[in-house]
Amino acid sequence: MPVKKAAKTFNLGDIVRIRNYGIKRGKVVELRGPLAPGGRQVSRHRPAKADAGLH
């Protein structure tokens, strides 16, 4: 039986990459828990401002 890797979870305040969105980075502002199919974590992100200088 194959071994599953544990999914990386984010913490509140982490800077994350937002896929398929104009602003590429954002901050995790809310963790909603394992609500997605397969028990995947759901979180809310706030996009960074364009002039914030998050590099």
MARVONU-686478 format. One record per atom (N, C-alpha, C): x, y, z; atom name; residue number from 1. Coordinates in steps of 0.2 Angstrom, whole numbers. Example, Ala and Ser with C-alpha at 12.3 -4.5 7.8 and 13.67 -1.06 7.14 Angstrom:
! MARVONU-686478
REC     xx     yy     zz  at    i
REC     66    -28     39   N    1
REC     62    -22     39  CA    1
REC     66    -16     39   C    1
REC     64    -11     35   N    2
REC     68     -5     36  CA    2
REC     64      0     39   C    2
END
This chain:
! MARVONU-686478
REC     xx     yy     zz  at    i
REC      4     -6      0   N    1
REC      0      0      0  CA    1
REC      4      6      0   C    1
REC      3     11     -5   N    2
REC      7     17     -5  CA    2
REC      6     21      1   C    2
REC     12     25      3   N    3
REC     11     29      9  CA    3
REC      9     36      7   C    3
REC      4     39     10   N    4
REC      2     46      8  CA    4
REC      6     51     12   C    4
REC      8     56      8   N    5
REC     12     62     12  CA    5
REC      7     66     15   C    5
REC      9     69     21   N    6
REC      5     74     24  CA    6
REC      5     80     21   C    6
REC     -1     83     20   N    7
REC     -2     89     16  CA    7
REC      1     95     20   C    7
REC      4    100     17   N    8
REC      7    105     21  CA    8
REC      1    110     22   C    8
REC      0    112     29   N    9
REC     -5    117     30  CA    9
REC     -2    123     32   C    9
REC     -5    128     31   N   10
REC     -3    135     32  CA   10
REC     -5    138     39   C   10
REC     -2    142     41   N   11
REC     -4    145     48  CA   11
REC     -6    152     46   C   11
REC    -10    155     51   N   12
REC    -13    162     51  CA   12
REC     -7    167     50   C   12
REC     -7    171     45   N   13
REC     -2    176     44  CA   13
REC      3    174     39   C   13
REC      3    168     36   N   14
REC      8    166     32  CA   14
REC      7    169     25   C   14
REC     13    171     21   N   15
REC     12    174     15  CA   15
REC     12    168     10   C   15
REC      7    167      6   N   16
REC      6    162      1  CA   16
REC      6    164     -6   C   16
REC      7    160    -11   N   17
REC      6    161    -18  CA   17
REC     -1    160    -20   C   17
REC     -4    164    -23   N   18
REC    -11    163    -26  CA   18
REC    -11    162    -33   C   18
REC    -14    156    -35   N   19
REC    -13    153    -42  CA   19
REC    -19    156    -46   C   19
REC    -18    158    -52   N   20
REC    -23    160    -57  CA   20
REC    -26    167    -54   C   20
REC    -22    171    -52   N   21
REC    -25    178    -50  CA   21
REC    -20    183    -51   C   21
REC    -22    189    -53   N   22
REC    -17    194    -55  CA   22
REC    -12    196    -50   C   22
REC    -14    197    -44   N   23
REC     -9    198    -38  CA   23
REC     -6    191    -36   C   23
REC      0    190    -36   N   24
REC      3    184    -35  CA   24
REC      4    181    -28   C   24
REC      4    186    -23   N   25
REC      5    184    -16  CA   25
REC     -1    187    -12   C   25
REC     -2    183     -6   N   26
REC     -7    186     -2  CA   26
REC     -5    183      5   C   26
REC     -9    185     10   N   27
REC     -8    183     17  CA   27
REC    -14    179     19   C   27
REC    -13    173     23   N   28
REC    -19    169     25  CA   28
REC    -22    173     31   C   28
REC    -28    175     30   N   29
REC    -32    179     36  CA   29
REC    -37    175     39   C   29
REC    -39    169     37   N   30
REC    -44    164     40  CA   30
REC    -43    157     39   C   30
REC    -43    153     44   N   31
REC    -42    146     43  CA   31
REC    -49    143     44   C   31
REC    -52    139     39   N   32
REC    -59    137     40  CA   32
REC    -59    129     42   C   32
REC    -53    126     41   N   33
REC    -53    119     43  CA   33
REC    -54    114     37   C   33
REC    -54    108     38   N   34
REC    -55    102     33  CA   34
REC    -62    102     30   C   34
REC    -64    107     26   N   35
REC    -70    107     23  CA   35
REC    -71    104     15   C   35
REC    -65    104     12   N   36
REC    -65    103      5  CA   36
REC    -65     95      4   C   36
REC    -67     93     -2   N   37
REC    -67     86     -3  CA   37
REC    -60     82     -1   C   37
REC    -61     77      2   N   38
REC    -55     73      4  CA   38
REC    -52     76     11   C   38
REC    -56     80     14   N   39
REC    -53     83     20  CA   39
REC    -48     88     19   C   39
REC    -47     91     13   N   40
REC    -42     96     12  CA   40
REC    -44    103     16   C   40
REC    -39    106     18   N   41
REC    -40    112     22  CA   41
REC    -42    118     17   C   41
REC    -47    122     20   N   42
REC    -49    128     17  CA   42
REC    -47    134     21   C   42
REC    -45    139     17   N   43
REC    -42    145     20  CA   43
REC    -44    151     16   C   43
REC    -45    157     19   N   44
REC    -46    163     16  CA   44
REC    -40    167     15   C   44
REC    -39    171     10   N   45
REC    -33    175      8  CA   45
REC    -34    182      7   C   45
REC    -30    186      9   N   46
REC    -31    193      7  CA   46
REC    -25    195      2   C   46
REC    -26    197     -4   N   47
REC    -21    198     -9  CA   47
REC    -17    204     -6   C   47
REC    -10    204     -7   N   48
REC     -6    209     -5  CA   48
REC     -7    215    -10   C   48
REC     -6    221     -8   N   49
REC     -6    227    -12  CA   49
REC      0    227    -17   C   49
REC     -1    230    -22   N   50
REC      4    230    -28  CA   50
REC     10    233    -26   C   50
REC     10    238    -21   N   51
REC     16    242    -19  CA   51
REC     18    240    -12   C   51
REC     16    234    -10   N   52
REC     18    232     -3  CA   52
REC     25    230     -3   C   52
REC     28    228     -9   N   53
REC     35    225     -9  CA   53
REC     36    219     -5   C   53
REC     32    214     -6   N   54
REC     32    207     -4  CA   54
REC     37    203     -8   C   54
REC     43    203     -7   N   55
REC     47    198    -11  CA   55
REC     51    194     -7   C   55
END
